[in-house]
Amino acid sequence: MINYDLINTLSPNLKQILDDELKVGNSIHETFLGRFSEDKEDHLYIWLKYPFKTPIRNDLEGVVFRNIDDPHYWKAEYNDIFNFQTLACNFGL
């Protein structure tokens, strides 16, 4: 399910990455607000349908890229460590 109100709460840095991904043809697969693993109870997750298509960004303050590469979870993610938000990508559906 996609909740556009949640998408509008993304931090500027993650919103920039999301907008860039949407411009090159990726799409939002799902949104979730809650706890996953050891995260805060109000952690925001947004999953993209396909792997990241734009160059990986490592130059954004407070945003950490991680290559998860675990089919039980997802392919990769950007974490905004200040705002408790994650933009993740799937392997492709």
C-alpha positions in Angstrom: 0.0 0.0 0.0 1.2 3.5 -0.8 0.4 6.3 1.7 1.2 9.6 -0.1 0.9 11.6 3.2 3.9 9.6 4.5 5.9 10.3 1.4 5.3 14.0 1.9 7.1 13.8 5.3 10.4 12.6 3.8 13.5 14.6 4.7 14.7 16.8 1.9 17.7 14.6 1.2 15.7 11.4 0.8 13.0 13.3 -1.1 15.7 14.4 -3.5 16.8 10.8 -4.1 13.2 9.6 -4.4 12.4 12.3 -7.0 15.5 11.5 -9.0 14.5 7.8 -9.0 11.0 8.6 -10.1 12.3 10.8 -12.9 14.3 7.9 -14.4 11.4 5.4 -14.3 11.5 3.7 -10.9 8.3 3.6 -8.9 7.1 3.4 -5.3 6.1 -0.1 -4.3 5.1 0.4 -0.7 5.2 2.7 2.3 5.2 1.7 6.0 5.3 3.6 9.2 6.3 1.4 12.2 8.9 -0.8 13.7 11.0 -3.2 11.7 13.7 -5.1 13.5 15.3 -2.8 16.1 14.1 0.5 14.6 12.0 3.1 16.3 8.2 2.5 16.4 7.6 5.4 14.0 10.3 4.7 11.5 9.3 5.5 7.9 10.0 3.1 5.2 9.5 3.6 1.5 10.3 0.8 -0.9 10.9 1.3 -4.6 9.8 -1.4 -7.0 13.2 -1.7 -8.8 16.9 -1.4 -7.8 18.2 2.1 -7.6 18.7 3.5 -11.1 20.5 6.7 -10.3 24.2 6.9 -9.2 24.6 6.1 -5.5 24.8 9.2 -3.3 27.3 9.2 -0.5 27.5 13.0 -0.2 24.3 13.8 1.7 24.7 14.8 5.4 23.0 12.3 7.7 22.2 9.9 4.9 23.9 6.5 4.8 23.8 4.1 1.9 23.9 0.4 2.5 23.9 -2.5 0.1 21.7 -5.1 1.9 21.6 -7.6 -1.0 19.4 -10.1 1.0 16.4 -11.5 -0.9 14.6 -11.9 2.4 14.7 -8.2 2.9 15.7 -5.9 0.0 18.6 -5.0 -2.3 19.8 -1.6 -0.9 18.8 1.3 1.2 19.4 4.9 2.1 18.9 5.7 5.8 18.4 9.2 7.1 19.9 8.8 10.6 18.5 12.1 11.9 14.9 11.5 10.9 14.5 7.8 11.2 13.6 7.2 7.6 14.6 4.6 5.0 14.3 4.6 1.3 14.9 1.1 0.1 14.8 -0.7 -3.3 13.7 -4.2 -4.2 15.4 -6.5 -6.5 12.7 -5.9 -9.1 9.3 -7.5 -9.1 
